[in-house]
Amino acid sequence: MNGRVLVIGGGVMGAATAYFLAARHGLRATVFERDPTYSRASSALSASSIRQQFSTEINIRLSQSSLEFYRRIGDELAVDGERPDVGLSERGYLFLATRAGLDVLRANHTVQVACNVSASLLDAKALHGRLPWLATDDLAAGSLGESGEGWFDGYAALMAFRHKAAALGATFESQDVCRIHQSGGRFRGLQVRDGRCFDGDALVIAAGVWSAPLASQFGFTLPVVARKRDVFVFNSPAALPACPLVIDPSGVWFRPEGRGFIAGAPPRGADIDDAPLEAIDHGLFEEVIWPTLARRVPAFEALRATGAWAGYYEYNTFDQNGIVGALPGYENAFIACGFSGHGIQQAPAVGRALAERVALGRYDSLDLAPLSPQRIVERRPLRERNVI
Ligand SMILES: Cc1cc2nc3c(=O)[nH]c(=O)nc-3n(C[C@H](O)[C@H](O)[C@H](O)COP(=O)(O)OP(=O)(O)OC[C@H]3O[C@@H](n4cnc5c(N)ncnc54)[C@H](O)[C@@H]3O)c2cc1C
């Protein structure tokens, strides 16, 4: 296509899509971002970890492709010789299982091996040999990523995409989009809060947890809600050599961050949906996370909580996977959201593929048909068993 692409949302999805539209297809997008400070954007509040240990091929492929991009982001997104650094640290993920979770761990491993994921299934003895600081007495096994997994600075990645997209001609408008104009099965333009209207030849909705009211203007009921997730920061004198991101069978996770650690857990009850970000559930750390950490890593007995923050998962209640592609019934209106806790790691591959779909009408780098919004209309869930 030729013409102007309008993007609603300047988080990592919107910024990455704008970058690939410009870099690979010569299309200059206009990105509408109502909060350029990103104070509530998931991309700025993320734990920003990347893994290959998923249970579906499409999620594995997305993360593998994105990892390659993050490895060379300094070359890809340099502006005027300034190379962005997202501090990618490839120290792996470790999924732990008791006997009850062993079959699922093995089934996931089979899918992962078929996709060339470098992960080892280790029994309790082997786990203890690799990570002597880990209590393994109640465990049946663990799946340890040997390469291609870790964490990075997500905010730096967002800024790098934004700056490079702008350097290639994308425009970022600090505007709140309040109305979308469509007729005859086509997107026509949009209106922002101050009353101005913008015409466009194509639209991408990448508005994170705020996407549903925008999609509804195309008659599409988007099953994406805001689910608050608290992240706790703690220090410990414990030295944990080769510490990966560890996911306990209970769902509690932790990983190194700077000189300390961060940790989280599934929230308690559904009442935290859409809760204000300021309402940190400190009891979750005291009553659930800390006892689990101290049990799993005896050296954590001496830890000290030093802070916490919260952000929203853009949670897809249908099947907890990204929703990417053309909105049903519209050939020039697209969406990318609903990543349910794995969006920042998939943004490079999603942005590149979605830019192809918009510009060329097809996917070249990676076929994202399994993530199509049409699967929701047809009630065909894409089940991902490894959701954190
Ligand atoms: C605590 C936490 C931990 C996470 N950990 C990980 C992890 O380890 N690994 C991983 O891969 N992912 C993780 N995620 C998920 C990941 O951060 C998100 O999937 C990703 O950042 C989503 O990016 P986005 O651009 O779609 O949304 P956002 O970053 O939320 O951006 C959407 C933007 O749209 C703007 N907007 C909304 N409506 C409008 C409008 N009408 N007009 C103009 N602008 C609008 C908003 O202001 C916002 O800036 C985590 C998320 C959280 C909250």
The ligand as an SDF file (V2000), in Angstrom:
LIG
                    3D

 53 58  0  0  0  0  0  0  0  0999 V2000
    4.5890   -6.1230   35.6820 C   0  0  0  0  0  0  0  0  0  0  0  0
    4.7350   -6.5840   34.2450 C   0  0  0  0  0  0  0  0  0  0  0  0
    5.6880   -7.5150   33.9180 C   0  0  0  0  0  0  0  0  0  0  0  0
    5.8440   -7.9400   32.5990 C   0  0  0  0  0  0  0  0  0  0  0  0
    6.8440   -8.8080   32.3080 N   0  0  0  0  0  0  0  0  0  0  0  0
    7.0520   -9.1440   31.0160 C   0  0  0  0  0  0  0  0  0  0  0  0
    8.1600   -9.9630   30.6750 C   0  0  0  0  0  0  0  0  0  0  0  0
    8.9470  -10.3770   31.5210 O   0  0  0  0  0  0  0  0  0  0  0  0
    8.3400  -10.2670   29.3620 N   0  0  0  0  0  0  0  0  0  0  0  0
    7.4830   -9.8320   28.3820 C   0  0  0  0  0  0  0  0  0  0  0  0
    7.6900  -10.1460   27.2240 O   0  0  0  0  0  0  0  0  0  0  0  0
    6.4340   -9.0470   28.6830 N   0  0  0  0  0  0  0  0  0  0  0  0
    6.1930   -8.6960   29.9730 C   0  0  0  0  0  0  0  0  0  0  0  0
    5.1440   -7.9050   30.2900 N   0  0  0  0  0  0  0  0  0  0  0  0
    4.1800   -7.5440   29.2290 C   0  0  0  0  0  0  0  0  0  0  0  0
    4.7040   -6.4550   28.3300 C   0  0  0  0  0  0  0  0  0  0  0  0
    5.2690   -5.4230   29.0880 O   0  0  0  0  0  0  0  0  0  0  0  0
    3.5630   -5.9590   27.4480 C   0  0  0  0  0  0  0  0  0  0  0  0
    3.0120   -7.0560   26.7430 O   0  0  0  0  0  0  0  0  0  0  0  0
    4.0050   -4.9110   26.4310 C   0  0  0  0  0  0  0  0  0  0  0  0
    4.7720   -3.9080   27.0290 O   0  0  0  0  0  0  0  0  0  0  0  0
    2.7680   -4.3050   25.7630 C   0  0  0  0  0  0  0  0  0  0  0  0
    3.1860   -3.2170   24.9590 O   0  0  0  0  0  0  0  0  0  0  0  0
    2.0990   -2.3350   24.2310 P   0  0  0  0  0  0  0  0  0  0  0  0
    2.8380   -1.3720   23.3830 O   0  0  0  0  0  0  0  0  0  0  0  0
    1.0910   -3.2020   23.5740 O   0  0  0  0  0  0  0  0  0  0  0  0
    1.2960   -1.6040   25.4010 O   0  0  0  0  0  0  0  0  0  0  0  0
    1.7110   -0.3320   26.2810 P   0  0  0  0  0  0  0  0  0  0  0  0
    3.1410   -0.3230   26.5930 O   0  0  0  0  0  0  0  0  0  0  0  0
    0.7480   -0.2790   27.4290 O   0  0  0  0  0  0  0  0  0  0  0  0
    1.4440    0.8830   25.3250 O   0  0  0  0  0  0  0  0  0  0  0  0
    0.1240    1.2700   24.9570 C   0  0  0  0  0  0  0  0  0  0  0  0
    0.1440    2.7800   24.8330 C   0  0  0  0  0  0  0  0  0  0  0  0
   -1.0810    3.2080   24.2220 O   0  0  0  0  0  0  0  0  0  0  0  0
   -1.3890    4.4860   24.7170 C   0  0  0  0  0  0  0  0  0  0  0  0
   -2.8110    4.7110   24.4780 N   0  0  0  0  0  0  0  0  0  0  0  0
   -3.8390    3.9430   24.9080 C   0  0  0  0  0  0  0  0  0  0  0  0
   -5.0140    4.4150   24.4470 N   0  0  0  0  0  0  0  0  0  0  0  0
   -4.7140    5.5040   23.7090 C   0  0  0  0  0  0  0  0  0  0  0  0
   -5.5210    6.4460   22.9720 C   0  0  0  0  0  0  0  0  0  0  0  0
   -6.8630    6.3230   22.8940 N   0  0  0  0  0  0  0  0  0  0  0  0
   -4.8880    7.4770   22.3510 N   0  0  0  0  0  0  0  0  0  0  0  0
   -3.5340    7.6190   22.4180 C   0  0  0  0  0  0  0  0  0  0  0  0
   -2.7290    6.7560   23.1030 N   0  0  0  0  0  0  0  0  0  0  0  0
   -3.3250    5.7060   23.7310 C   0  0  0  0  0  0  0  0  0  0  0  0
   -1.0300    4.3850   26.1900 C   0  0  0  0  0  0  0  0  0  0  0  0
   -0.8000    5.6620   26.7460 O   0  0  0  0  0  0  0  0  0  0  0  0
    0.2170    3.4970   26.1670 C   0  0  0  0  0  0  0  0  0  0  0  0
    1.4200    4.2560   26.2250 O   0  0  0  0  0  0  0  0  0  0  0  0
    4.9740   -7.4440   31.5970 C   0  0  0  0  0  0  0  0  0  0  0  0
    4.0120   -6.5040   31.9130 C   0  0  0  0  0  0  0  0  0  0  0  0
    3.8900   -6.0580   33.2270 C   0  0  0  0  0  0  0  0  0  0  0  0
    2.8550   -5.0310   33.5410 C   0  0  0  0  0  0  0  0  0  0  0  0
  1  2  1  0
  2  3  1  0
  2 52  2  0
  3  4  2  0
  4  5  1  0
  4 50  1  0
  5  6  2  0
  6  7  1  0
  6 13  1  0
  7  8  2  0
  7  9  1  0
  9 10  1  0
 10 11  2  0
 10 12  1  0
 12 13  2  0
 13 14  1  0
 14 15  1  0
 14 50  1  0
 15 16  1  0
 16 17  1  0
 16 18  1  0
 18 19  1  0
 18 20  1  0
 20 21  1  0
 20 22  1  0
 22 23  1  0
 23 24  1  0
 24 25  2  0
 24 26  1  0
 24 27  1  0
 27 28  1  0
 28 29  2  0
 28 30  1  0
 28 31  1  0
 31 32  1  0
 32 33  1  0
 33 34  1  0
 33 48  1  0
 34 35  1  0
 35 36  1  0
 35 46  1  0
 36 37  1  0
 36 45  1  0
 37 38  2  0
 38 39  1  0
 39 40  1  0
 39 45  2  0
 40 41  1  0
 40 42  2  0
 42 43  1  0
 43 44  2  0
 44 45  1  0
 46 47  1  0
 46 48  1  0
 48 49  1  0
 50 51  2  0
 51 52  1  0
 52 53  1  0
M  END
$$$$
